[in-house]
Amino acid sequence: MTARTTVVADSAGRPPSGDGAGRRPSVRTRFAGVALILLALISAAACYAVFSWWLPSDSDRYRDYRAARPCSARALEQGQTDCLSTWRLTVEKTVNKTAGRSSAYEATLTDKDSWRGTVSFGDPGPLLEQLEPGDRVTATSWRRDIVVLGKDGVQQNTSEAPRDELQMNAAMGVLAGLLSAQFLAFGAVRVARPRNLGPFTWTPYGKWLLITTIAVSFGVGLPAVWTGIPWWTVPAVAVPVVVCAAVLIPLGLRRRAAGRL
């Protein structure tokens, strides 16, 4: 019995539970950690772009649009586009299709100089649903885009009209920032100690934290848009909530596991 055990040990070159048995899983775990850190850097860059460029750009564009005044004759002659110009156009055709993700709300317009263009809308009302081919409409243009269409006192903003919806910009930035922090934490643990991940596993902690992060970001951003509260309330509310969830979720999982025992 003793001789057989010795032969097996010598032929293997090392005990079955030696370091080589866990070397490959450790390499894969570290590789996954590096990938998560790269995702964290990408998410951090997206967060920076949202708050440093996208949000300020949309804010400035909306402010300029609200401050724009009707173009004077001289401004029209000089080709200025920061003012509001109006044009009489004819409706050639409309598209009013509601079919989930493939919804389309468009109006194709023409004028006497053979110009032809198509404008899109976010929904069919109140004007688009009433339009028919041959109708004459008033188009308001700003910075070479048709931003408003009107007929008989009824007006509707096109998709090109600047909107005060910075709350959703902030929600996207917050989501990117929180995901960056999550990816970085999970990636760093995998690189530093691949054999002892602790609570930083995908199931159940990572999955629940990801779901919570997405739900909170949009759960705060959408009501902020609907109510019109300032955009900065989105990170002010969403970030503390997700941080608390990141601490409480592992505690809840431990208590649940202890209760099963």
N, C-alpha and C positions, 0 to 999 in steps of 0.2 A: 504493500500500500504506500509505503514511504517512497520507494523507488519510482513508482508511477507518478507520484506528485512531483518528484524532482525532475523527471523527464519532461513533463508538461510545462513546468516553469521554465526550463532551459530552452525548450523549443520555441516558446513564445518570446523569449528574450526579455520579458518584463512581466510583472503580475498583471492580470486582467484589469485591475483597477488602477493601473498606473496613469501618469500624466498624459500619455498619448491618446488614451481613450476619450478624453474630453477636449483634445486640442482642436479638432475640426469644428465642433459646435462653438468653441470660443472664437475661432476665426470668423465664422459666419455671424456670430453675435456682434463682434466688433465691426464687421463690414456693414451690418444693418445700422449700427450706431453712427458710423461715418455718413451713411446715406441720410439718416435723420438729421444730422447736424447740417448737411448741405441743404436739406429742405428748410431747416430753421433759418439759414442765411437768406434763402430765396424769399421766405415769408417776411423776414425782417426788412428786406429791400422793398417788398410790396407795401408793407406798413409805412415805411419812410416815404415812398412815392405818393401814397394817398394823402398823408398829412402835410407833406412839403410842396406837392404840386397839384394833385387832382382836386383836393378840397379847396385850396386857395384860388385855383383857376376857375372853378365853377362859381365860387363866391363872387369873384371879380366880374365874371361874365354876367351873372344875374344882376349885380349892382349897376353895371353899365347899361343893361337892357332897361331896367326900371327908370334910369335917368335919361334915356333917349327921348328926344322930342321929334315931332314931324319935320321932315326935310323942307328946307326953303328951296325956292327956285334956283338960287345960286348954288346951294349944296348939291342939287341934282345935276346941274351943269358941270360941276367939278368932280362928279362921280363919288361923292362921299357916301360911306356906308354905315357910319355910326349913328345916323339918324333913321327915322322911320319913314319909309316911302310906301305909297299905296298904288296899286295897279288894278285895273279892271280886266278880269280874265274870264274865259269861258270854260265850263266844265265839259270835258270830253267823255269821261267815264269815271265811275266810282267802283271801289271794291269794299264791300262790307261783309266780311266773312268771320264768323266766330266759330272756331273749332279747336279749342284748347290752345296748345302751343303753336299751332299753325294759323292763328288768328291774323287777319290782315285788314287794315282800315286805311284806304288810300283814295286819293282823288287825282286824276290826271287833268291838267289844265293847259289851255292854249290861249294865244292872243293873236291879234291881227297881223303881227309881224312874223308869224310862223314859229314863234317860240313855243316849246312844248316841254312840260315838266310834270313830275309826280311828287306829291307831298303825302306824308303818312301821318297818322294820328294814333293816339294811345287807346281810343275807344270810339264808338260810332256816334256818340251824341255830344252836344245837341244839334250840330249842323250837318255832319256828314250823312246821317241817316235820312235827311230831308232832300239832299241834293240829287238832281237828275241830269242826264246829258243835255247840254244846251243852256243850262242855268248860267246867269252872269253873277260873278262873285267879286268881292273886293279882297285882294290879297295884300297883307302888310308885310313888307320886307325889312329885314335888319341884318346888316353884315352879309348881304348876298343870300340870305336864307329867308324863305317864307315862313313867318312865325305865327301868323294869325290869318284865318280865312273867315269872311263874314258875308251874310246875305240877309237883307231885310231886317237888320237889327240883331240878328243871331250870329254870334261869333264863337269860334272854337280854336284853341291853340293847336298848332301842329307839334309833331315830335321834336322839331328843331327849336321850339320856344324855350328859352332858359327858365328853369324852375328852381324855387327855393326848397330843394330837397337834400340839403347837405347832411342831414341826419343819416341817410343811407350811405353816403360817402364815408362818414365817420364809422358806421357799423362795419363796413368792409375793411377799413383800416384797423379797427379794434380786433376783428376776427383774425386778420393776418398777423397782428402782433401777438395775440394770445396763442395762436397756433405755433408761432415761432418759439415762444417760451416753452410750450409743451414739447415740441420736437427736440429742442435743445436739451431739456432735462432728460428725456427718455434716451436720446442719443448719447449724451455724456455718460450716463450710467452704464450703457452697453459697452462703451469704449473703456471706461475705467475699471469696471468689475463685471466682466461678461458672465461669470458663473454665479453671481449673487445680485440679481436684478431687484430684489426686494419687492416693493409694491409696483415698480415701474414696468409692468407687463401690459400687453394689449388687452387681454381678458383677465379680469373685468375692468381694471382701473382705467387703462388707456381708452377703451371704448366709451365708457361712461363719461370720462372727462371731455372727449371729443364731442360727443352728443350734447353735453351741457354747454360747451363753448359756442357751438353753432346756434343752439336754441336761444341762449342768452343774447348773443350778438344781434340776431334778427328779431328776437322777442322784445328787445329794447329799441332797436332802430326803427322798426315799422310803426309802433305806436307814437314814436317821436315825430315821424313824418306826418302822421294823421292829426296829431294834436298841435303841431307847429312849434314845439318847444325847441330851444337852442340846440345846435348840433353837439356842443361840448357836454351836454348831459348824457349822451350815449356812452362815451368812455368813462365818465364819472360814475355811472351806475353799473355798466357791464363789467368793468375790470374788477372792482371789489367783489362782485357776486361770483365771478369765476374763480377768483383767488380763494374765497371761502369754500367754494365747491371742491377745489383741488385739495383742500385740507380735510374737509368733512367726508368726502367719498371714501377714502381709505379707512377712516374710523368706522363708517357705517358697514363697510365690507368685513372688517375685523369682528365687529359685534355680531354680524349675521353668521360668520363662520363659527364664532364661539357659541352662539345659540344652538347651532346644529350639533355641536359636540355635547 
